[in-house]
């Protein structure tokens, strides 16, 4: 079960401080708390929602809502980055929940294009330790044509339909890039988001935006630029550019509202 709560907080960004002027960032945070447990045969639920909400409000919301986190005792030794705030929330909750349920995940959204996850266990990837992951969202517009050299013109039209029109068609792609790692002791961050944005823009967004992928982009010259192949190519471009301290977890590409593709790398 997941419960969503919200709070607002601000903090000083030392990277944007000029002279005696202190730059302050403020956000309306969205917090998702995920728990699991067995269904109580008497009530048909795993936990009273009111009980869970009361714990989260007391241990988290009331501790952070409306505060300048730069002056908060919990962040005296580490900057209140998204990662540091998430770690604080995890510490506040991990031993406070009722015995009938356990904490399995936390998502903290700072903006609609930036959020971070903590997960207890990703069994499908055989990860047996807590994991911190940050996701950043991007957009680019591009054209492509789906046409296979292995098929006849008639077969291409039958398979791809309108997507096989000779002059191609376009999409407003939405891209989500997720990386995982351990928070840095000094900064409290998994990765500098400015650096991550620069890598993604250089390797993907600025490269693909307003281009015809079939004709303008070298990696698609001999490949069908389907959304599946585009997603994998994005992974292959980003993975070697990331710092050694983090690992690319997932590339998710939304081609349309109904067509969503994700890739977690070979062997994952």
N, C-alpha and C positions, 0 to 999 in steps of 0.2 A: 504494500500500500504506500502511496505517496501523498504527502500533505504539502500544500504550497502556502507560504506566508511571505509577507513583504516587510521591508524596513528601509529607512532612508538614513544615509550617513555621508559624512564628508571627510576629506583628509588632504593634507598638504602634499604636493608633488615636488620633491626636492629637485627633480630634473628640470622643472619649469620655474624655479625660483630665481628671480633676477634682483641682485642687490638686496635691499631691505623689503622688497615687495614679495609677499608670499602667495604663490599660486595655489588655489584650492580647487579640488575636484569634488563634486557632489553627485551621488547616484541614488536612484531608487532601485534597491536590490530586490531580486526575486529569489526566494529560497525554497528549494524542494527537498524535503526530508523523506527518504525511502526506508521503510521497515518491513520485516517479514515475521511471520509467526503462524501458529496453527489456529484453525478456526475453533472457537469455543462452541461446543455443541449446544450449550444453554442459550447463547445469545446470537450465534451465527456470524460473529465478527472476531477479528483477531485482537482488537484493542478498542477501547472507547476513544473516539476521535477527540472528545473534549479533554481527556486525560493527556493525550499526546500534544494537543495544541497548548495546553497549560504549561507543560514542561518546556516546549520550544520557546514559548513567549517569555517564561521566567528566565531561562538559561541563556537565551540568545537575543530575542527581540528587545527586551527591556535593557539588555546590556549594550546594545549597539544603536538602536533607533534614535535618531536625532543628535548623535554625538559627532564631534570632530575626533576622528579616530587617531589622529596624530598626537592627541593629548590623552588618549586612553591608556590606562596602566598596562593593558595586555600587549600594547605595541610600543613599549618603551625601548626594546632592544631590536625590533625588526619593523620595517616600514609596513603600513597596513595595505599591502598589495592584495589582490584578489586571492592569491594562494595563502597568504598569512591569515586573512579573515576566515577562509574556509577551514584552515587548520584550527583556529580558535573555536569555530562552531563545532567541529568534530570533537575537540577536547571537552567542550561544555556538555555535549550530549551523550558521549559514548558510555558513561556509567550511570546515566540518570534515567534511562528508559525502564519501564516495567519489565519484570523478569520474563513475561510471556512473549515479548518481542525483542528483536535485535536490529541494530542499525546496519543497513546494507549499502546505503548510498546517500550522497548529498550533492546537490547541484546548486551553485550560486551564480546567478546571472547579474553581471554588472551593467551591461547594456544589451540591446537586442542582438548585437553582433559579437559579444564577448561573454563567455561563461566558462566555468570550471567545474570539474566533477571530482569527487572522491568516491571510490568504489571499494567495498569490502573484499570482493573476490570476483574475478572474471574466469569462471570455471571453463568456459569454452576455449579460452586461450591459455589455460593451465597456469594462471597467475595466482599464487597462493599468499600474496601479501597485499596490503592496502596500496591503492594506486591513486595518484593525483594526475588529472588530465585537464588541459585547457583547450578550448575550442574557439576559433575565430572565424567569422563569416565574411564573405566577399561576394562581389557581383562582377560579371562581365557579359558582354553581348557579342555573339559571333554567329556566322553563317556556316552551313555545311551541306553536303549532299551525300546521301547514302546510296552508293552504287558499287557493286562488287564485280571485279573483273572475272570472277569465276562463274558468273551467271550470264545468261543471255539478256538482252534488253527487255524481253517479255517477262523473264523470271524476276528481274530487278523490279519492274513495275508491280508485279504481283506481290512480291515480298515487302517492298518498302512503300508502295503507294505514292502519296504526295511527297514523301521525303526523297523520292527519286527524281523530282522535277529537275530538268537540266541546269537551271540557274541556281538551284539550291533554295534554302530557306533559313530563317534565323531563330535564335532563342535568346532570352534573357536568363543566363545561367546564374544559379545561386550556388556558391561553393562554401563548404564547411571543412576546415582543416583542424584536426585534433592531434595534439602531441601529448605525450606522457613523460613523467620523470619525477625526480625527487626535488623538492623545493631547495633552492640555494640558501645556505645558512645566513649569509649576509643580507641578501635582498628579499628572501622569502618567496621568490618567484621560481617557477619552473624554467621559464625562458622570458627574456625581455620581449614584450609584445611588439615593441617598435622594430626589433630585429626580425621577428616572425613576419610581421606585415611587409617588411622590405623584401624578404625572401619570396613570399608568395606573390607580391606584385611584380617583382623582377622576373621570376620564372614562369608565372602563369597569367595573372590578370593583365598586366601591361602588354604581355606578349600576344595574348589571344583576343583582347578587347577590340571589337569592331573590325575583325579580320574574317576572311573566308578561309576556314581551316583547311579545306582541300588544296587551295592554291597558295596561301600565304605562309603556312606553317610547315617547316621542313619535316617534323616528325610524323606528319600525316600524308606526306607525298605518296607513300606506298602502302597506306593503311586506310581502311574505311573509318572515318571519324565519327563512329557511333558514340553514344554517351558512355557505353561500357569502356571503349578504348580510350576515350578522352579522360575518363576517371583514372584509368591505370597509368596513362602517360603523365598526368598531373602528379601522381604518387612517385613515379620514377624520376621526375624532375625535382621534386622537393626533397626526397629522402636524403640524397647525398649532400644537400646544401645545409641541412640542419646541424647545429652544434652537437658534438659527441655526447653532451650531457643529457640530451633528450632523445626520444624515439617517436617517430611518426606512428600514430595509432590508427588513424582512419582519414580517408578522403571521401567526402559525401558530395555528390553533384545532383542538384535539382534542375532537370532540364525543363520540365513543366510541373504544374501542380500535381500531376498524376504519375509522372516519370521521375523516379528518384533512384540513384545508383550510389553504391558505396563499395569501397575497396580497402582491405586491411593488410594487403601485402601477401606475397607468396608464403605459404607455410603457416599463416595465421588463421 
